[in-house]
Amino acid sequence: MLAPPRIWWKPLDRLERSWLTIAFVWCIFLTAMMPLWLFLGHQNVPATTYRVAPEVYQQRVADFVEQYQVDTEKGVPVVAPPPGDVFLLARQWQWYPILQLKKGQTYRLHISSMDVQHGFSIQPLNLNFMVLPGYDYVITLTPTQSGEFSIVCNEYCGIAHHLMVSKLIITE
């Protein structure tokens, strides 16, 4: 194998230099925007996470349902809690219970899983969170529009994953 001649490359022409400059400036811009958008953008949902034993969380949900249940829909309790802490449990293949919240009120939504990883998604708002067993995800939210919103699992969680749907009811 022979070594290449001493100067084996050709100098950049004007067009190549322009494209490289544009690409470099774009990379710097995107790199700067990532941390800036964290503080300037208002799309980030305020959330905190705590470790919790699944059995302890399940008991919290049972107490919550017992205290605020107002109805039952297809065997799943419907709860209408006051503003504050509300609890939602993910388990194969169900979201439990159905939440009925009031528009304009602030809630701290606690979400956890009993068994496997689930994906919490409110549609059509496209609000998405990963839900893992052993963690209590607390999302602060204030509903701004009334209606029924679908809650779906967007992370494959087993054979009946497609049945893991529920709803979030927002009243005036």
C-alpha positions in Angstrom: 0.0 0.0 0.0 1.4 3.4 -1.0 1.1 6.5 1.1 -1.0 9.3 -0.5 0.7 12.3 -2.0 1.6 14.9 0.6 -1.4 17.2 -0.2 -4.1 14.7 -1.1 -7.1 16.9 -0.4 -8.5 19.8 -2.5 -9.3 23.1 -0.9 -12.9 23.8 -0.1 -14.7 25.9 -2.7 -17.1 28.7 -1.8 -20.3 26.6 -1.9 -18.9 23.9 0.3 -17.6 26.4 2.8 -21.0 28.1 2.9 -22.8 24.8 3.6 -20.3 23.9 6.3 -20.7 27.3 7.9 -24.5 27.0 7.9 -24.4 23.5 9.4 -22.0 24.6 12.1 -24.0 27.7 13.0 -27.2 25.6 13.1 -25.5 23.0 15.5 -24.4 25.8 17.8 -28.0 27.3 17.7 -29.7 24.0 18.6 -27.2 23.3 21.3 -27.9 26.6 22.9 -31.6 26.3 22.5 -31.9 23.0 24.4 -31.1 24.5 27.9 -32.7 27.8 27.1 -36.0 26.3 26.1 -36.1 24.4 29.4 -36.5 27.8 31.1 -38.2 29.9 28.4 -40.7 27.4 27.2 -43.9 26.9 29.1 -44.7 23.4 27.8 -42.8 21.5 30.6 -45.2 19.9 33.0 -44.2 20.4 36.6 -43.6 16.9 38.0 -41.7 15.3 40.9 -41.0 11.7 41.6 -40.8 9.7 44.8 -40.0 6.1 45.7 -43.0 4.1 47.0 -43.7 0.5 47.7 -46.5 -0.7 45.3 -48.5 -2.1 48.2 -48.4 1.3 50.0 -49.4 3.1 46.9 -52.3 0.7 46.2 -53.6 1.3 49.8 -53.4 5.1 49.2 -55.5 4.6 46.0 -58.0 2.4 47.9 -58.4 5.0 50.6 -58.8 7.7 48.0 -61.5 5.8 46.1 -63.4 4.9 49.3 -63.4 8.6 50.3 -64.4 10.3 47.0 -66.3 7.7 44.9 -69.5 9.1 43.3 -70.3 6.5 40.7 -69.2 3.3 38.9 -68.7 2.8 35.2 -68.2 -0.8 33.9 -67.1 -1.9 37.3 -64.5 0.9 37.7 -65.2 3.6 40.3 -65.6 7.2 39.3 -64.2 9.6 41.9 -64.8 13.4 42.2 -62.2 14.7 44.6 -61.7 18.3 45.7 -58.6 20.2 44.5 -55.4 18.8 45.9 -53.9 15.3 45.7 -55.6 12.8 43.4 -54.4 9.2 42.7 -54.3 7.1 39.6 -53.1 3.5 39.5 -51.8 1.7 36.4 -52.0 -2.1 36.3 -52.3 -4.7 33.7 -54.6 -3.7 31.8 -56.5 -0.9 33.5 -56.2 2.7 34.8 -57.9 2.9 38.2 -60.1 4.8 39.1 -61.8 7.2 36.6 -61.1 10.8 37.7 -63.7 13.5 37.5 -62.0 16.9 38.0 -63.2 20.5 37.9 -62.1 23.0 35.3 -59.8 25.7 36.7 -58.9 23.9 39.9 -55.3 22.8 40.6 -54.6 19.1 41.3 -51.5 17.1 42.1 -52.0 13.9 40.1 -50.1 11.0 41.6 -49.5 8.1 39.2 -47.8 4.8 39.8 -47.8 1.2 38.4 -48.4 -2.0 40.3 -46.7 -4.4 37.9 -44.8 -3.3 34.7 -43.9 -0.2 32.9 -46.8 1.7 31.4 -47.1 4.9 29.4 -49.6 7.5 30.6 -51.1 9.6 27.7 -54.0 12.0 27.8 -55.4 12.4 24.3 -56.0 14.6 22.3 -53.7 16.8 24.5 -50.7 14.6 23.9 -49.5 14.7 27.6 -47.2 11.8 28.0 -45.4 10.2 31.0 -43.7 6.9 31.7 -45.1 5.1 34.7 -42.9 2.6 36.5 -43.6 0.4 39.5 -42.1 1.6 42.7 -42.3 5.3 41.8 -44.9 7.9 42.6 -45.0 10.5 39.8 -46.7 13.7 40.9 -47.9 16.0 38.1 -49.3 19.4 39.0 -52.1 20.2 36.6 -54.9 22.7 36.2 -57.6 21.7 33.6 -58.4 24.5 31.3 -61.1 23.0 29.2 -64.1 20.8 30.1 -65.0 17.5 28.4 -64.0 13.8 28.4 -60.4 13.0 27.6 -59.0 9.6 26.8 -56.3 8.1 29.0 -54.3 5.5 27.1 -51.3 3.3 27.8 -48.7 4.1 25.1 -46.1 1.6 26.3 -46.6 -2.0 25.5 -47.5 -3.7 28.8 -48.7 -7.2 27.8 -51.2 -9.2 25.8 -54.2 -6.9 26.5 -52.3 -3.6 26.1 -54.8 -2.4 23.6 -57.6 -2.6 26.2 -55.8 -0.3 28.7 -57.9 2.8 28.2 -59.8 5.0 30.6 -61.0 8.6 30.7 -60.6 11.8 32.5 -63.8 13.8 33.0 -63.4 17.6 33.4 -66.6 19.4 34.6 -67.4 23.1 34.7 
